[in-house]
Amino acid sequence: MSKNIYNDFQIRELEKNTNVLSTSERSIYYSPKFNLKAVTINKVEKHHRKSLLNRALT
């Protein structure tokens, strides 16, 4: 859980983002489509980093 506390201005700015469903002082809730894309990109990047590291060590 994040230790960030968002003020009213920050919450309004975050809610302008089309990928954000809602916000509170302590949380940002993203759209399912955005979450899926972010997780997929993260997995691919981790795989590429691991592959590059393995090649560098051999």
Sequence and secondary structure as in RCSB ss.txt:
>XXXX:A:sequence
MSKNIYNDFQIRELEKNTNVLSTSERSIYYSPKFNLKAVTINKVEKHHRKSLLNRALT
>XXXX:A:secstr
       HHHHHHHHTSTTEEEE SS EEE HHHHHHHHHHHHHHHHHHHHHHHHHH 
